[in-house]
Amino acid sequence: ALLCGAIGAVLRKRSGFAGAFLSGAICLKVLPVFLLLYPLWRRDYRFLAGCALGLILGLVVIPVLRGPEWALWQYQQMAVKVLCPGLGVGSDRTLAETLINVTGTDSQSLMSTLHNTLHLNRATRPNEATATTRGIAILAGGLLTTLTLWSAGWRRKRPPWVEVLFFGQLMLLMALICPVCHLAYFVLEMPLIMAVVDKAWIVAATDGAASRGKIRLLGVFFVVILVAHTLPHIPGLEILRDLGLAMYAALLWWALAWFMVYKDKCGSRIAECERETLRSAA
C-alpha cells in the first residue's frame, strides 16, 4: 500500500509525499531502500528530501521516544540478527531457518533459484549458498537493474505509464535480488501488471482491430503467470518451486515491461530528431 502510494504521488507530481510513502515502506521492511534508485535516476530531489525526513521520523525520532538505550539495542539486534546474516556476513544464526538458510524458506530469489537448481536433491542440498552462487546472483541482479535504468532513460519527463512501469520493474527486481523472496512477495508485481494492462487498453481503444493480436498475447501472459504462481503451492510439485517457476514468470513480465519502455524511448528519440530536422529546415 505504501509503495502504491508512492507511485500515485509521483503521478500527481507530489514528489515529497512519494518520498514520505517510500520512507514508511523502508522503515517497515528495509528492502525498499533499493527503490531509492528511482528518485536518484530521475534526479528528483524533493522525493529524496521527503524520504529523508520520513526516515528521520521513523528510524530516529519515534524509537528514541521509547528510550535512547532501548532504541540502540533494537538497532543492534536488527544489524546482528537480520541485516548482516542476510548479506552473508556475521556469525549469528538465530534466524537461520527463516532468513539465512536457503532450505528454510520457499524463496524464489535469483540466488535461491540458482542454488536449488544446482542441488535439486532436497535431502543433500546445502543450507547456505556458496560465495560463487551469491556472486552470480548479484551480477544477474546488477545486469537486470542496469537494463531497467537504461531503458527508462536519463530524461526526467516521460509518459505517466512509463514511470509506473519503471517503478514497477524496480519493485519486482527488489524482491528477486533480495536473498529471500517468498512466494507472497510476488504481489509486488501488481503495479507493473496493471500498468501494462492500462497501456494495452489505451492502444486497443485507438488501434481497434490492429491491436487484437497484442490483446491475445497479453491474455497468454495472464494465463502463464496464473499457472506459474499456482503450481508451486500444490503439494507434490515442490520441484517447480525449487526451480523458480514463479520467478521466471515474473521475469517474463519484467521483459514485457522493459520492451514497452524501450520502444517508447526509441519513439521519443525519433520524434525529437524529426522536430530538430524541421527546425533546421525552417
N, C-alpha and C positions, 0 to 999 in steps of 0.2 A: 504494500500500500504506500509506503514511504517513497519507494523508487518510482511508482506510478505518479505520485505527487510531484516528484522532481521533474519527470517528463512533462507533465501538464503545465508546470510553472515555466519550463523552457519554452513551450509552445505559446504561452501567453506573454512571453518576453519579460518574465519576472524572475530574473536570474538569482537575485538574493534569496527569494523563497525556495528556489530549486536547490540552492546550496544548503539551506536550513533542513529541507527534507532529506537530502543525502547525508547530512551530519547525523540525523536521527538514526538512519539505517546503519551507519558506521558504528555509532555508539552501541547498537544492539548486537551487531554481528561481526564487526571489524572488517570482514571481507570486502564490503562495498567501498573501501578505500581505493580499490582498483579503479572504480568509476570516476575518480578524480582525473583520469586521463581525458574525459570528455571536456571539462572546462579548461584544462591545460591546453588541449589541442585546439580548442576554439578560442583560446585567449580571452576567456570570459572571466574577468577579474571580479565582477560583482558576485558571480556564482562562487568563486573561491573564497571571497570575503564572507559571504553568508554561511558557507560551510565551516570556515574557521571559527566564527562566532558561535555556531551551534555546537562545535566540538568543545570549545572552552566551557560552554554552559553544561554540556552533558558529561564530559570527562573530567572536569576540574571543579566547577562551582558546586554542582549538585552532590557529587561524592564527598567533597570536603565539608559540606553542611552536616553530614553524618559524623564527621570527625576526621581530622587530618591523618591520624595514625591508622584508623580503620581503612581510609581510602588508600593509603600507601600499601597496606597489607594486601588489599584486593588487587592492586596493580601488580604486586609481586607474584601473587598466585596466578593471575592471568598470564603473566610472562612465562613463569616457570612451567606451569601445567598445560597451557594451551598454545601460546604463540611459538615458543622455542621448539617443543615436540612437533608441532605442525610443520615447522620449517626444516625438520630433520636434525635439529641440534638439541643439546641438553640431555640429561640423564633421567629426568622424572618420567616414570611410566605409569602414573596413577590413572590416566585416562587412555591407556593403550588400546583397550578393546573398542573404544568409541571414537578415537581420534587418530592414533598413531598407526596401529596395525591395519594393513590393507585387508586382512582376512576378517577383521572385526566388524566391518560395515558392508553395506550394499553399494559402495562407492562406484560412481561412473565417471570419475575424473580421468583426464588423459593419463596420469601416472598409474592409477589403479587398473585401468583397462589394459595398458601395456604390460603391467606386472602380471595380471591374471592371464593374459594371452600367452605369456612366456611360461606360465606354470598352471596349466589347465587342471591338473590333478589337485583338488582341494585338500586331500589328505597330506600331500607332501609340499604344499605351497608355503613358501616362507612368509612370516608375518609382516616383514618390512621389505620395502622396495630397495634395490641396490642404488648406489650413487649414480651408476650409468643410466639406470631406468629413470631416475629423477632428472638427470641431466637432459635426456632425450625429451622427456615430457616438458621441461622448461623451454627447450629450444622450439618444440612444436607450438607451445602456447605463445612464445615470443613471435614466431612467424605469423600465426593467425592474428595476433594483435597488430603487428606491423601492416599486414594486408588490410585489416579493418581501417586503420588510421589513413592509409594511403588512398583507399577508395573513397573515404569520406572527404578527402581533400583538405587543404590548408585554409580555404576561403571560409569566412565566418558566415556568410549568407548562403544558405542552401534551402530548398523547399522544406516545409514542416515535416512531410512524410520521410524525407531523408534523415532529418535529425532524430526522429523516433527510431528508424531502422539503425542508425549509428549507435544510439544509446542502447537499443535492444541487443545489438550484436555484442557490445561490451558487457552487458549483463550476462549474456549466455557464456561468454568466454571467462568471465569472472568465476562462474560456477565450475567450469571444466578445468581451469588452471589450478583451482584450489585442490590440495591433496585429497580432500574428502568431498565428494559430490553425491549426496544421497539422491535417490530417485525422486523424492519430493522436491528437490531443488529445481527440477525442470519446469516448475510453474513459472520460473523466471523467463521462459520462452514466450509467455503470453503477449507482452507488449510488441515484440518483434513479429509474431504471427499476425496479430491484429493490424499492425501497420501494413503488412504485405496484403492482407485481405482488403483493407481500406483502399489501397492504391489500385489493386486489381478491379475493385468495384467501380472506381472512377474511370479507369480505362475502358471497362466494359460498357459503361454508360455513354462514352464518347465514340468508341470504335464500332460498337454493335457486333455484327456477325464476325468481323475480323478478329475479335478477341475471344471467341468461343473456345478455340484450342488452348489458349492460356488459362481459361477458367477450368477446363477439364484437367489440365496439368496441375493446377492448384488443388483440385479435388483429389488427385492422386497423392499429392504431398500430404493432405489431411489424413487419408487412409493409412499411409506409411507411418506417420507419427503416432496415430492412434494405436496401430498394431504394435509398433516398436515400444511404446510406453506401457502397453498392457501385458504383453507376453512375459517380460521379466518378473512380473508379480505372481505368475502362475506356478504353483508347486510342481517340481519336476523339470522345470525349464530354467533352472538356475544357471545353466551354461550360457544362456543368452544374456543374462545379467553380467556374468564374468567377462564375456566377450564385448560388452559395452554396446549392445544393440540400441539402447536409448540414447547413448552419447552420439553414435553415428547418425541417428535420425535427427538429432538436434543440430549436428554439423551440416546436415543437408539443408535445413532451414537457414543456417548461417550463410551457406554458399548461395542460396537463392537471394537472400537479402543483399549479400555482397555484390552479386551480379546486377541487381536493380540499382544500387547506389552507384556502382561504377558506370553503368550505362547512362545514368543521369549526369554524371560528371563529364563523360565524353560529349554528351549532347550539349551541355552548357559551354564546353570549350569550343565546339563547332559554331554555336550561335554567337559566341563572343568574337571569334575570328571573322565571321560574316559581318558583324557590326563594325569591326575595325576596317574591313575592306571597303564597306560602304562609306565610312568616314573619310578614308584616304581618297576614294574616288570623288567625293564631294569637294 
